[in-house]
Amino acid sequence: MNSDIISDHVTWIRASVLAGILFDILLGDPVYLPHPVRLFGKAIAGMERRFNMGSNRRLKGVFIWLVLVTSTGCIFCFTDHILMSFGLWYYIFCSLFFFYGISTRSLIEEALKVEHKLKKNDIVGARKQLSKIVGRDTALLTTQRIRSAILETLSENLSDGIVAPLFYFFLGGIPAMMMYKMVNTLDSMVGYKNERYSRFGWFSARMDDAANLLPSRLTAALMALVTFCPRSFVYILRYGHNHSSPNSGYPEAALAGILNCRLGGPSLYQGVMVHKPYIGLNKREISKNDIIKSCCVNLLVAVTAYLIILVFYS
C-alpha cells in the first residue's frame, strides 16, 4: 500500500469518526433504526435456545462464543478489506458502524429520564425507567438507591459503551470494535451466575472480563484526569477492587472520588441478593446535582477519548 493510498485511507477514517460522533450527538440510539447489537442479540438468543440444554453446557458455551465472535470478526474484516478501495462506500461503512459502536448520548439520556421521574416524585416510574438500563431488580429501590444505581451505571457504561469500543477501534478499526460489541453482548445476555447460565455463560463472562481489563482502568484514569481530582486517584487505588466484577469497580471508584460519595453495596439480581462491597466512605445523600455532574464527567471523558482517536489519525 503506497503512501497516497495510506493517506487517503487515514483521511476517510478520520472523516468517518467525525461523522459517527455527529450521528451519535444528533440521533443517540433510536429504536426505529436497525442496529447490529440487536442482530447480535437475536443470534445469541437463537443459539442459546438451541445449545443451552443437556450435558456439556460449559463446552457448548465456549463453542457459541467462538462461533459468534469469530464470525463477527470475519464478516467485518472481509467487508472492511473489500470496501477499502472504494472511498465513499468505505466512509459510509466506517461512519455507520462507528456510530453503532458508541453510545454517549443514549446513556446520558436514559440516566436523565430516571432522574426526571424522581423530580416529579414518581418513584414507581423511576424504578421502571431504571430497569431499562440496569441488571438489578428495581421494584423495591428507594430514591437514594435509585440515584446510586444511576451513578454506578453511568460510570460502568462509560467504559463499556464509550471507552472500550474506542480502545478496540484504536487497535483494530471497525472489525475489532464490532467484535468487542459481540463479546459485551454475549456477557450481558448469558453471563449471569444463576441456574440457567452459570455453566453455559461462564466463558462469555470471563472473556468480557478480559476484554474490559484495560479499558475499565483507562476509563477510571481519564475520569480522574479530566476532572483534576486527586481524591479520585486515591479512590481508584483504594476501592477499585471492591466489586464482584474485576473491572466495574474502577470507574465506580473514580466517580465516588470525584463526587465524594459512597456507591456499591448489596443489590438484588433476579431475586438473588448479591453482596457487593461499598465503594467510598461518605454516606451522604446523593442529589440531582450528582447525577448532572456525573453526566458532565461522561461527556468530558467521551470528548477526550474522541480527541485522542482523531489526533492518532491526523
Buried (B, 14 or more C-beta within 10 A) or exposed (E): EEEEEEEBBEBBBBBBBBBBBEBBEEEBBEEEEEBBBEEBBEBBEEBBEEBBEEEEBBEBBBBBBEEBBEEBBEEBBEBBEEBBEEBEBBBBBBBBBBBBBBBBBBBBEBBBBBBBBBEEEEBEBBBBBBBEBBBBBBEEBEBEBBBBBBBBBBBBBBBBBBBBBBBBBBEBBBBBBBBBBBBBBBBBBBBBBEEEBBBBBBBBBBBBBEBBBBBBBBBBBBBBBBBEBEBBBEBBEBBBEBBBBBBBBBBBBBBBBBBBBBBBBEBBBEEEEBEBEBBBEEEEEBBEEBBEBBBEBBBBBBEBBBEBBBEEBE
